[in-house]
Amino acid sequence: MSIPALSVRRPIASLMIILAMLVLGGVALTRMPLALLPDLNFPAAVVITSYENVGPQEIETLVTRPIEEAMATVANVRRIRSTSSPGSSQVVVQFNWGTDMDFAALEMRERLDLIRDFLPDGVGQPQVFRFDPSMQAMFQFNVGGMEDLASLKQFVEDNIKNRLERIEGVAQVNVMGGMERQIRVEVDQARLDAWGLSIDTVRQALAAGNLTLPVGRITAQGRELNVRTVGDFADLEQIRDTVIYAGPGGVVRVRDVAEVVDGYSEQLMTSRLNGQPSVAVTIQREAKANTVIVSNRILEELERLRAEFGGVTLQVVWDEAQFIRLAIRSVFENAVQGAVIAMAVLWLFLRAWGPTFIIGSSIPVAAMAALFILYMMDVSLNMFSLGGLALGVGMLVDNAIVSLENIFRHRQLGNTPEEAAIIGANEVGLALGASTLTTVAVFLPIVFVGGIAAELFRDLSYAVAFALLMSWVVAVTFVPMVAARVRMKVPDGAGDDVPGRPDRTGRRGLMDWARDGYANFLRWILHRRWVAVAVVGGLLASAVAIYSSLGQEFLPVTDTGEIAVRVRMPYGTVRQDTEAVVRQIEDFAAAIPEVETVFSSVGSRDGSGNETGVMHIGLVEKAARRRSTEDVVEQLRAFGARFPEAEVRVAMQNPYTGTGEAGGAPVVLKIMGDDPDELRDIAEAVADRVAAVPGTRDIEVSTREGRPEIQVIVDRERASRYGLTVGQIASALRTAVDGAVATRYRPGGTGTEIDVRVQLAREWRSDLVSLERLLIPTPLGFNVPLHEVARLVEGIGPVAIDREDQSRVVFVYAHLSGRDLDSVTQDISAALEAMSLPAHVTWAFGGDTAEMEEAFGSLSFALVLSVALIYMIMAAQFESLMHPLVIMFTVPLGFAGVLWALYITGRPLSVPALIGVIMLAGIAVNNGIVMIDYVNQLRRAGMDRLSALVAGCPTRLRPVAMTTLTTVLGMIPLALGRGEGSELQAPIAIVIISGLSVSTLLTLGFVPVAYSLFDDAGQWLVRIFARRRGGEARVPREAANSGAAVEAGQTLEPGEAPDFVR
């Protein structure tokens, strides 16, 4: 018993299976986690090794190189990059995608253990850390509402931070900005000199005077009592009165040599939101936690905090989950709109609600069944898995259309509803299975595709493949079961055997006229086959001609509505000057209509970044603004050019940052050589050439001149006379300049601890002459001035040394605007070829260019393999080697339509577009399969070739038109590219729409011509083969009369052509 017969005769069982699909899919939908991207296991790990007080070149030679050589022996290593900086080595090992990082990290540690004894003494234990996207902050909000930033920060620390840390899924909460209360002991160098004391003496006295220590236990009056000394400072006066020296000259207290100030620590970092000072709070999630779920919990907690602390403002700066929500919502809305359009197309063709409902039901059933399978495979609901369903929503009705249309045709032939359902579904079941397999088969070669492209689009492949397979199941089970039992009006003219036959009322509809016109066209074109060949040849030639003018890119630019700005002033710039520039950019950005929030921060926690400011600019939602994010970026870049003393870099934030090697910059040039100074000079010259290429923006070189600094050159000989070491001198200097926390002051009843920091007063640590007079305590019991054991000179600090694949390298980064990646890359290549670089210096592209080349190569191979699989499936269905070739002509014709569509719309060829081309290869042949399969049925029934083509092709015109229009129109919402994140699906939709439209038109016009041409070629081969063997090919008379001997199942005599010519 066939599957359709079983479904028709056991309707309850079939209905329960369908309901189970809907219920299980619905449950899966509610439990699938939301995500922007598939679960990417980034194949990278870093080895961090410390080697204190050693310069970059020594670090490179003694530490980095041995580690690189050891890591090169680890399996599946793709690339090794390293940075040797003062005191540390960092080696980043990138593996091939799909590598098990647990085993890779274990193997890395084993290799490090083997070389541990060969590293210098004093080198710290190398630490291996796997790359984890959760290490980056996923949520940030700012807190305001208090004028006192110190009180505001303390409020955040006491009332907000701890509550957020208790949220499930939150790993770490960081508080930035604001001010911290601090007791500053500002030492006067002149007073110290007068008493012959050192600053370290002050620090030690404060530390010893603020102690509460247990000293033991005693037994008194039959009780055991603990004894401890209570010596905590009760107030600032006790700090001022602390004795630091007592001797023949008198008693010296802290107040005698220093000012004790209850103030704030030096503000190393400032943050503002919309121009107002505030405290920034960033949140990191746990490694396995879902971003959207954690974000929802954070937002709920923030609402409770707002209700509890009404006077404090809590404003979200950015939320990684927000773009995910908007993108998923956009894809879902596009899918629903596509389904509605497909249903509307069905109704326009069928003009009856019953058939429309039967066919349309395949959309939710197939989609829900696919969701359940995806859930069982632990696939998240992301832009690619949901995007796959949105792309396939129009194709999900194709099988049901053909099945129901054939059932109606058998009803009109006089069969009962049950007989028509079984016969009709059986008749097309194999063809539908083959057409479905051709579409699904194109995704099998994805397993051979490497790189980030395969990781991103694998979920899309799963979604489309499973949904289409489930739509075939619906077409051969649910559709015949319902069609056999539900009374419905048969659409006028549906399934007529003879084109132009009027319906039961005698009226002729639009479809009748279309079939008549198509039949007349076939008669005309089959007698003028050279016209069809010429038209197709011209189309293919024109497509080849415009291919070279198409641009190419890795992934389309995604309008996230998030802009990152970095301001970098010359080294040595004070924070106030950097803030002045940042404030001007803030004011300008705030006046842009599309801007919603402007967050800025200047400086860094360690105080080394006073010349750097970063900004995050959030725009309103995409639907609420007229301009794109890239337009706003260009406006900000133009304004940033007004500050010649500053480097202002503006870029749209990329939701896929981290998938490449450049951290978001699409153009990455690697300049490789031996001499770091020479490489830096060449890289600067290359940067100038890159900047001259149209379309490049924000050119940056990875290395800069060293930071200016005051170097303390210790005279080791003289220092040794006083028993001093370099470390002792450096420690004394650190206390004097940067300060040292001597102890902590605990105000009674507050439960807080406040640092007591000892350092020279500002006027004594900003003057080099005064700094030279700093007294250094010696082990001999007296102090010596710094100038006695060292000299102070101004110099340039060491720079880091970058390496890639065990060769020194300098990177040149560039962003793009208005041009595609491939054309810019070609212009840069031409500019560099014109440069006279030294023979030992080489260059290569990295970043998106390298990823694009790898992805295009892999996808091209997948396309060829897909086409081969499609041919094999069709050959197995038709039991012919020639008929699949006829249908395969629709594939290059569809590709020609794709190239013209990309050319007209101005879209470059990208990885999503190539994915669409691969999908198109499987979709474009479906119409040809349905048509040729029916033509062959007619010929086996005794029709001659011309009659079979003229009768069979128009008979299949309705299902071909319906399936094409539902697929094409159902993808229009995605092709329009509206909504967040739609840029990834739009190229796929445009490729399929254009390719399928062109291939369908040419399938209707050219495939019958190609069928006749190949049929003639087959007969010619039969005759040639027969003549060479001296025999005569005898075939059944009706087949010989039709000119189709090779399709008639003839019995061959000796000397006749074997079956392979079929």
ABEGO torsion letter per residue (X at the ends): XBAAAAAAABAAAAAAAAAAAAAAAAAAAAABBBBABBBBBBBBBBBBBBBBGBBAAAAAAAAAAAAAAAAAABBGBABBBBBBBBGBBBBBBBBBBGBBAAAAAAAAAAAAAAAAAABBBGBBBBBBBBBBAAABBABBBBBBGBABAAAAAAAAAAAAAAAAAABBGBABBBBBEEBBBBBBBBBBAAAAAAAGBBAAAAAAAAAAABBBBBAEBBBBGGBBBBBBBBABBABAAAAAABBABBBAAEBBBAAAABBBBBBBBBBABBBBBGGBBBBBBBBBBBAABBAAAAAAAAAAAAAAAAAABAABBBBBABBAAAAAAAAAAAAAAAAAAAAAAAAAAAAAAAGBAAAAAAAAAAAAAAAAAAAAAAAAAGBBBBAAAAAAAAAAAAAAAAAAAAAAAAAAAAAAAGBBAAAAAAAAAAAAAAAAAAAAAAAAAAAAAAAABBEAAAAAAAAAAAAAAAAAAAAAAAAAAAAAAAAAABBBBBBBGBGBABBGBBBAAGBBBAAAAAAAAAAAAAAAAAABAAAAAAAAAAAAAAAAAAAAABBBBABBBBBAGBBBBBBBBBBGBBAAAAAAAAAAAAAAAAABAABABBBBBBEBAAGAAAABBBBBBBBBBAAABABBAAAAAAAAAAAAAABAABBBBBBBBBAABGABAAGGBABBBBBBBABAAAAAAAAAAAAAAAAABBGBBGBBBABBBBBBBBBBBBBAAAAAAAGBBAAAAAAAAAAAAAEBBABBBBBBGAGBBBBBBBBBBAAAAABAAAAAABBBBBAAGBBBBAAAABBBBBBBBBBBBBBBGGBBBBBBBBBBBGBBAAAAAAAAAAAAAABBBBAABBBBBBEAAAAAAAAAAAAAAAAAAAAAAAAAAAAAAAGBAAAAAAAAAAAAAAAAAAAAAAAAAGBBBBAAAAAAAAAAAAAAAAAAAAAAAAAAAAAAAGBBAAAAAAAAAAAAAAAAAAAAAAAAAAAAAAAAGBEBGAAAAAAAAAAAAAAAAAAAAAAAAAAAAAAAAAAAAAAAAAAAAAAAAGBBBBBBAAAAAAGAAAAAGBBBBBGBBBAAAX
